[in-house]
Amino acid sequence: MNKKNLIQVAEGLKDWLLSIYLYHKGSVTLPVFVVQEVNFVLLDSIRDIFTRKNFIVLTQDDISQWNDVFCLKLLDIKNHSELFYGKDILWSFTFKTSDLRSSLELEIRNKRIQLREDYLSHHCGKDFLIHLLPGMKILWEGGLLLKNPSIKLPVDMKELLSLFDIAWSCNSQIFYYLLDEKVDVAKIPSIVHEVHEYLSVLCTKVNNFK
């Protein structure tokens, strides 16, 4: 969505809309709309603006009451968004360590399943592996916040990966190759297998975290 579309949404929803964030998810920027509650009759009046667009719609309750099972995603949105319009609802978002641990473990397990499905059902060139990195970044940042909720997350991916390896006693060497795009196509199956095993080990570490 462009800025004109965002302004049209704000004008259409008026007081029903609390905030608009620009969520930088990898190389893509998604608008995140925070509304008081979902009203499909009201949303239908501006549905043309949303057609064939990528976006996220959250309610105030999603943020305040779902932060136990949804905290990893909400943290990622909070840490990688800028406020475009309205109140900064996410500024006061907090989480329990136990909730973040459960959310992180669930994300890792889902990532392992997704890795199998995506690898077997898609053409697997270098792009397949490079596209893993944004999802892995969410895990690395969540893992660092689980260890130290007040940590300042680095912007540089290699610095992030280095801190994560120290915090969780992991060996993430394979991902440095992906960051530098030094991938031998013939070795992609073995690299995918190594990533799958990496996620398995990490899942065990997170599951045992107290």
Secondary structure as GFF3:
##gff-version 3
##sequence-region A 1 210
A	DSSP	alpha_helix	3	13	.	.	.	ID=ss1
A	DSSP	three_ten_helix	14	16	.	.	.	ID=ss2
A	DSSP	beta_strand	17	25	.	.	.	ID=ss3
A	DSSP	beta_strand	28	35	.	.	.	ID=ss4
A	DSSP	alpha_helix	40	44	.	.	.	ID=ss5
A	DSSP	alpha_helix	47	50	.	.	.	ID=ss6
A	DSSP	beta_strand	56	59	.	.	.	ID=ss7
A	DSSP	alpha_helix	60	65	.	.	.	ID=ss8
A	DSSP	alpha_helix	71	79	.	.	.	ID=ss9
A	DSSP	beta_strand	81	86	.	.	.	ID=ss10
A	DSSP	three_ten_helix	89	92	.	.	.	ID=ss11
A	DSSP	alpha_helix	97	121	.	.	.	ID=ss12
A	DSSP	alpha_helix	126	130	.	.	.	ID=ss13
A	DSSP	alpha_helix	132	147	.	.	.	ID=ss14
A	DSSP	alpha_helix	157	168	.	.	.	ID=ss15
A	DSSP	alpha_helix	173	179	.	.	.	ID=ss16
A	DSSP	three_ten_helix	185	187	.	.	.	ID=ss17
A	DSSP	alpha_helix	188	207	.	.	.	ID=ss18
###
